[in-house]
């Protein structure tokens, strides 16, 4: 009997629980469905319109001098005098004497060459007199046949004239060597570094210093193959230059600019980057002429990094899409102009820059371009366009501050 009770009692408990659960479930009422208007997605938008787009190319490079020279003397000697303008950073003019070597030895050589020339000229005069006398003597002796060259002393005359020419050449060499004791600036420029001092003995191959020209500077810029299709570069000497603006890239936030021209291209694509290098020229980089006219412009220093900006061709009849409107890479959100529904649109730009993408097809003029970020953008969703100045309604729902107790 007790064993039967043990079996029946759990079954009875389970049965009572099962019927009680169903009774409570039947009595519970389901809440009525919520009825209300679905809130629209709020978006800011601009109307898509075709327009002409001015391509602006950008590159960067370092300022380099057009001419740079390791200055060496053409004769050896001891440094006797150094010009104040032959110091590191100093400017000098074309034809200015930068350094003078001791000329004593060369003055002595010039004097010796003058003496040799005088002796050679005297010997020539004597030979000419002897030749005339020999002709007279031949005629006085009554010879009927013409005199030979040896009788007329023509070989001796030829040797005397040759000695005069050699002596004159020695004198010219001595004069040139004496002049070369003065080291003359080959162009107007600036001293990068002086490497010798007073009293130092130098040879004809000793580097006295390094100088560079200041009439104009050059910047080597690179352009990609895609950029080359949007600009006409001066490939030939008769082609007109292309204007370029150089911006200071050394000082952050600087608005200093210099105007220049692209005057030539290197004509060979770089083997690694497949880019073409072009040469931009800036006249009077140190502002020497501008300083006289009191124009306040910072100098463009050698080795200074700059950014280059030049205008390319104009692309007609295209859509200009700001980068900050991209929903995903190469994807934008558009809005139907009458139905106000969202549409995701893939775009294929024909030109890009740091701020814009230029698109020529697959977009419809008159549609709206979503300009703000949307957290959710389902295809075909209804949209309410708001002005950028207006705050979205969702942003107005903020918690009120708790009232003071």
Buried (B, 14 or more C-beta within 10 A) or exposed (E): EEEEEEEEEEEEEEEEEEEEEEEEEEEEEEEEEEEEEEEEBBBBBEEBEBEEBEBBBBBBBBBBBBEEBEBBBEBBBBBBBBBEBBBEEBEBEEEBBBBBBBBEBBBEBBEEBBEBBEEBBEBBEEBBEBBEEBBEEBEEEEEEEEBEEEBBBBEBBEBBBEBBEEBBEBBEBBBEBBEBBBBEBEBBBBBBEBBBEEEEEBEEEBBBBBBBBBBBBBBBBBBEEEBBEBBEBBEEEEEEBBEBBBBBBEEEEEEEBBEBBBBBBEEEEEEEEEBBBBBBBBEBBBBBEEEEEEEEBBBBEBEBEBBBBBBBEEBEEBBBBEEEBBBEEBEBBBBBEEEBBBBBBEBEBBBBBEEBBBBBEEBEEEBBBBBBEBEEBEEEBBBEBBEEEEEBEEEEEEEEEEEEE
